[in-house]
């Protein structure tokens, strides 16, 4: 397999700080990303995915992508009197804390058709 040849070539140590660039089927890209990680090489992969709409609106071409997001304000509310009252809402009918998500996930879904098709292999969740 081509990934075996790549690994053997990188083991020679003759390529200095060479970066890896790959396109092809996902199983091969997964292997190349693993080899790049093993040899601490930067790696860019070109992803191909099916696109239903071709403009990124349908999110059919998304890839799970690692991205450090900045933490925003806390979205939890522990004071029931601080929530905005809706029309006809009486104070005694208000329930306790409003459950909200307080942490942002360490990833987002990147659109291959709009933000790619080339991505940093280390930032892709290859599951």
Secondary structure, DSSP 8 states (H G I E B T S, - for coil): -HHHHHHHHHHTTTTTT--EEEES-HHHHHHHHHHHHHTT--EEEE-----SSSSSSS-TTEEEEE------S---B--GGGS---TT--GGG--S-B----S--SEEEEEHHHH-SEEEGGGB---
